[in-house]
Amino acid sequence: MPLAERRWSEGRAQLTRRQRSIAPVEVQALPEPPFRLRYVLLVALIAAALSWVFPRGHGAWKLHNLGTRLADHALCMVGPTGPRLLRDDPQALGELLRRRVVLAPPDARPFLACADQADQLTMSVHARQAYARTATEFREHQGSSDSAAEYSVHDFEFGRADFDRIAAGAWPFVRGGHLRLLEGTAGAKEALHPLSPAKPGVGSGLPASGYVARATITVGQTVVGAFGSGANAKVVVSRDGGRTFVAGGRERASELLDRCLVDPGGPAFSLSRTDAGRHVVLSLDVDGPPTAALLGEAEERLVAISCDGRALVALLEAPARPNQAPVRLRHCALRQACRDVPPPPGLVLAAAELDVARVSGDTILVAARGGITRVASTRDDGATWTPIVVAFDAASAELPAQAAPTRLLTAGDRVLLYGPANRKSGQYALLASADHGASFRPL
């Protein structure tokens, strides 16, 4: 046997003898764990996935429902363009809200029909209360940012902040832009889209203030106007129907000065004062001598007068007194006593620029405040009044509030409504009514 093999056999025999001489060791088997680590990791992974997926999926479900509610609410508040404006132009949405308030009758509640939808949205108590308020309780209706009214259209909350916040946590279940979910449902309550008042035209040449007495003669497109009396009288003429006036026409206006009349051959009225300073109206007619009627007290200021062939109407302002209206509208029929005419309900005469016009038996009253010019008219000498019309809105016309037309002038069967002239250009906002104050359009 080769030496190498003999040594390998001896070494192996020797190792076997050593193993036999070692005492056996008792091995204790450990119990198997109740959970495998891989299973614990799998459960933790599933829980983490659910904790990430479930709130996002729940948020997507909430987002779909909220988008429908917000869109239906916008439809109810401003009309068919509401959802689109809520998505793309919230500022324009606020302008439509303001316009709804401005155009609403004073005692109307323009947003009451949307109160039940507001109950389904998250908003402040003050915002929820605004739905039941009348138009006059909103600052925008009064046309003044410093109004004492408690409510504003800016109090309404459309929930865009909550909608965007929920959308941020709804990815990836909401894709393609979350604003596409702002879609109204078929049959949802929908407000009429508030129309914008007509934008005025541009006129020039008429004095805006300082003249109580005004009278005109109209022949075709030529209008001659006489303002004031005595040395302070001003006569102007227009040959384009009243759009532009220039000095002139005094030879035609000789019968207009110091009197209020429509037809040079018909009845006329003039003003006078008693020894005590009280205002008096004199009715002048070819059928007899002048007839006097008391118009107002000495302390009252004559704001405006206008007449037709049947009556003279006047606005008088008195010093502020308790339980006394600061402004009176007086009606003086030809050869009859003057009487007070109740103003139209809801038309605020205090702290407003006022004027009155008389045309073909109808009386037109204008009150301008805060850049908003409202007009009402009566066809039965004050027994009833037409609905109040917003003839001009400075915000809608994109003009300053100071440009609001406040003065009326009859020109035949039409009534001109114009404002103060711009100091640089001499031009002013001009509107005209061919239906005795029911509506106004650019001239």
Secondary structure by P-SEA (a helix, b strand, c coil): ccaaaaaaaaaaaaaaaaaaaccbbbbbbbbbbcccaaaaaaaaaaaaaaaacaaaaaaaaaaaaaaaaaaaaaaaccccaaaaaacccaaaaaaaaaaaaaaccccccccccaaaaaaaccccccccccccccccccccccccccccccccccccccaaaaaaaaaaacccccccccccccccccccccccccccccbbbbbccccccccccccccccccbbbbbccccccbbbbbbccccccccccccccccccccccccccccccccccccccbbbbbbbbcccccbbbbbccccccccccccccccccccccccccccccccbbbbbbcccbbbbbbbccccccccccbbbbbbcccbbbbbbbcccbbbbbbbccccccccccccccccccccccccccccbbbbcccbbbbbccccccccbbbbbbbcccccccccc
